[in-house]
Amino acid sequence: MASMPADRSPDSTLALLRSGYRFIGERCERYDSDVFRTRILLAPTICLRGRPATELFYDTERFQRATAMPLRVQRTLTGRGGVQGLDGTEHTDRKAMFMSIMTPAAIRRLGQLFDDEWRARIPAWEAAGPVSLYDELGRLLTRVVYAWVGAPLPASQVADRAVELHAMIEAPALVGPRHWRGRLARRRAERRLAALVERTRTGLAPAPAGSALAVIAEHRDGRGDLLPRRIAAVELLNLLRPVVAVDQYIAFAALALHDHPGWRDRVRDDDEATENFVQEVRRYYPFFPMAAARVRRSFDWEGHHFPRGRRVLLDLYGTNHHPTLWPEPELFRPERFAGRHVDPYELIPQGGGDHWAGHRCAGEWITIDLMKRAVANLTTTMRYDVPVQDLTLDLRRMPALPPLGLTITTIRRTD
Ligand code: HEM
């Protein structure tokens, strides 16, 4: 049995916070191995990256999700009792609920709402002077996603709800007040949405037929029971929060258009080029650093032993930057996707494997669709300037974003 390379430090939590997205990749290169062991939060942990490791990680016979996610992530980002932490038939049942919402017609409707809102906002942006794209899109996507799921949102509450969703997204890797803001935001949002689910069920505030709110409020589990109100709220947040999080990818797409201006003409009215561009944004820019699971029962893999119950972290960022999969991974080159068949274990910013059977992101098609529409809006619907500003991405900060969320100015409508 080969011995698994091991981090020397007794605990690497601080090193993980210091290195951020590069933590696993740097060590893999140091040990010349895509698997090594370490200790995170004092617990023995195995870290993995690369395509074979991704295929292994998404084998639900070998790994489970229950108790894998650290509590600080559950209390902010994901919530407790939601689809992310389920296994077996409980997971496939709950996941089927999500996938039933992701029909082509529903994805088109969300996209249409997004385009309409974008066009409607341009006059205000024209009048506004400098605009933080991340903040503006946060509010825009909040309005759009509440309308899409069928949840009421008065105009006066849009800004607060956007701040609340951003607080949950940013909190897991932060310490101090910003982490606590994320916890508080989740607690308040779950309480409010649980009350909405109740009003929907009692008919006081009926959900629009076929809406995501109706699907979740009326969903029955394998035993025929409705979801507890709080769990239904967690699952509603599993739609609201990540749709708003697409603003990060759109800010990255705008950054890529700024850094590679030749692509502005290449993507215009060219669906294939836009798709390749968007895929490269998802590969290149940092988003979720890693996914966590636990070994379901002991097994050996490539000469390494995986003991039952051990926490395992799959490096999503590092796999998207693996030199074997992606030659010259630190170059932004959308053309690498031209004619390339991407299998389910290679490009994994939103997880790998199968959408229905495993934990791969339920919102991947939505994300790609919204990003493509955003690129079209940034290159054809309006013009703008990018003033001099600090656009450095700090890969030690999770999530990484340009410091001011990318400021644009002198916005004017073109069509
Ligand atoms: C903003 C871009 C997004 C990124 C980077 C992202 C990333 C991810 C990742 C890494 C996972 C976990 C994979 C795993 O545990 O193995 C995940 C799961 C999930 N995502 Fe996304 N996501 C995004 C957008 C969305 C959207 C737009 C939705 C819904 C509208 C969504 C809904 C979900 C759900 C429900 C899960 C849980 C799936 C499961 O556990 O089976 N995500 N996402």
Residues whose N, C-alpha, C, O or C-beta is under 5 A from the ligand:
A	BS01	HEM	V83 Q84 K95 F98 N238 L239 P242 V243 A245 V246 F287 F288 A291 P349 Q350 G351 G358 H359 R360 C361 A362 G363 I366 T367
